[in-house]
Amino acid sequence: MSKGYKVVKEKALAFYKKEINYLVVFKRMTEVQQGSKSFQELFEEVVEAVYRCGMEGETADRMVGFQFVRALNSASIR
């Protein structure tokens, strides 16, 4: 794992913890963990996708938060 990826992931996680309603996320985490992907795997996939697009800083943080919520709400995740 590159240093840039790790920094983006850490910042994105901090943004995520600040911006998203914990009760909703906890409920969805439980649902995701019962499905085929774990919560952590899903989060890492989103971070990796944003990092590969070359986004940095606050833009990357916000994009990860936005895309992660979209992924949690996706019909493919049970």
C-alpha positions, 0 to 999 in steps of 0.5 A: 500500500502506497503512502498516498493511499494510506493518507487518503484512507486516513483522511477519508475515515476521519471525514466519514466519522465526522459527517455521517449519522452513526446510527444509520451507519451502524445499522447498514454495517450490520447488514453489510457484514451479513452479506458477501462483503464486509464493511471494511472491504467496501470502505477500502474499495471506495478509497482505492477507487477515489485514490486511483482517480488522482483526487487529493485533499478535501476533494478526495475526502468528500468524494470518499464520503459521498461514494461510500454512502452510495455504496452502502445504499446500493441494492447489491449490498445486503 
